[in-house]
Amino acid sequence: MIEKRFAITGGTLIDGTGKDPLTNAVVLVEGQRIVNVGGADRVKIPAGFERIDASGLTVMPGLIDAHIHISGLISGNPLDWVVESGFTQILRAVRQVGSVLDAGVTTVRSAGSRYDVYLKRAIEAGTIVGPTIVAAGLGISRTGGHPDLRQDLLYVIPEELIRENHPRCMICNGVEEIRKGVRKLINHGVDHIKVWLSGGGAWEKDRCGDVHFTKQEMETLVNEARMLRFRVMAHVENLRATKLAIESGVDTIEHADDWEGKPALDEEACSSIVEKNIILVPTVGCGMRSVEQSGAVTLPKNILDGYKLAIEMGVKFAAGSDTVFEIAAPYGKYSVEEIEKMVRVLGFSPMDAIVAATKMGAEASGIADKVGTIEKGKLADILLVEGNPLEDVGILVERDNIKSIIKGGKVVR
């Protein structure tokens, strides 16, 4: 098969590394990969390369959503999650991954999904169109954990049916169940392990301030993952859980907020996060959805103070939307809105927010050697954008401003 070769010329390059933009840039693509990149005065276009004129456009890496649930759900009603046909959900999930890619998101890191491994394989085989998926399979929760269904529902639906059909978690209680759970997930074909280490406020007994696993359980989970070189992402919504996650050796911390008004992060936690090269995925949009429903206009001060302390102390941030079901957050659009919220709510510069949604998303996903920046040797995941997102990062949210989406060297839109 003859590999497609083309040159993107004349655009302004934001390469995802945080470096200043490069005007009149040239990006050479051969097959799936970038083979050269630089200014037009330095990069010569070989014979046989098709030219794609990007004059007046911004050339940037495909976006990465580092926290998403490809669930196939549209409803927030937990009963619907387990009584609805799995066939219906996975067909809906096919549409959801298509919507994510169509928004300019070329890679996603799953935070728990019954279907992500199968979707990943179908995308890789060319059966369906969607982003690269870094799959978690079913995330690990304890009985009564944040994604688990409330006990009173078990009088309506048999517990076995819930366990068999839950769209995003498996239940593990105790060290040996956790050990077996991690091994089953790896055998299933996941790329990393997700754990809900704290509550999440889904109902009165699911308090954000509670820690849901013991030190021994977390050490077992991380050690089992490390034996086969798998990464671990941890849902935490209080400082005690955050410190247990850090001590246990997780790779990424999700949310790191506190909705009970206590300090969400402190200097000790931030220092350890930096020292251990852990990446924080704050899912700002998810938090903002909660406060906007109550009539507030920004995150509570204790949460904002924690994030700002983390920024000051040099913690690495990646962008993640925490999209779960469509009634609350449209797939794709919500992923890109996270970038705008990191600027508006957390005070990121547009460049830093773009880096969080490209380079840092790739690092969080463990695939920084493949995607996240426009550099020689990386996969050609590239967007051509009308306008300058460094002047107004919100232009990325509008689908019509994404003029071309290239994934793995193929123009998908």
Secondary structure as UniProt FT lines:
FT   STRAND          5..13
FT   STRAND          22..30
FT   TURN            31..32
FT   STRAND          33..39
FT   TURN            40..42
FT   TURN            47..48
FT   STRAND          50..53
FT   TURN            55..56
FT   STRAND          57..61
FT   STRAND          63..68
FT   HELIX           78..83
FT   HELIX           86..102
FT   TURN            103..104
FT   STRAND          105..110
FT   HELIX           116..125
FT   STRAND          132..134
FT   STRAND          139..141
FT   TURN            143..144
FT   TURN            146..147
FT   HELIX           151..155
FT   HELIX           159..165
FT   STRAND          169..171
FT   HELIX           175..188
FT   STRAND          192..196
FT   TURN            204..205
FT   TURN            208..209
FT   HELIX           215..227
FT   TURN            228..229
FT   STRAND          231..236
FT   HELIX           239..248
FT   STRAND          252..255
FT   TURN            259..260
FT   HELIX           267..275
FT   TURN            276..277
FT   STRAND          279..281
FT   HELIX           284..293
FT   TURN            294..295
FT   HELIX           301..312
FT   TURN            313..314
FT   STRAND          316..317
FT   TURN            326..328
FT   TURN            331..332
FT   HELIX           333..344
FT   TURN            345..346
FT   HELIX           350..356
FT   TURN            357..358
FT   HELIX           359..365
FT   TURN            368..370
FT   TURN            376..377
FT   STRAND          382..386
FT   TURN            389..391
FT   HELIX           393..397
FT   HELIX           399..401
FT   STRAND          402..407
FT   TURN            408..409
FT   STRAND          410..411
//
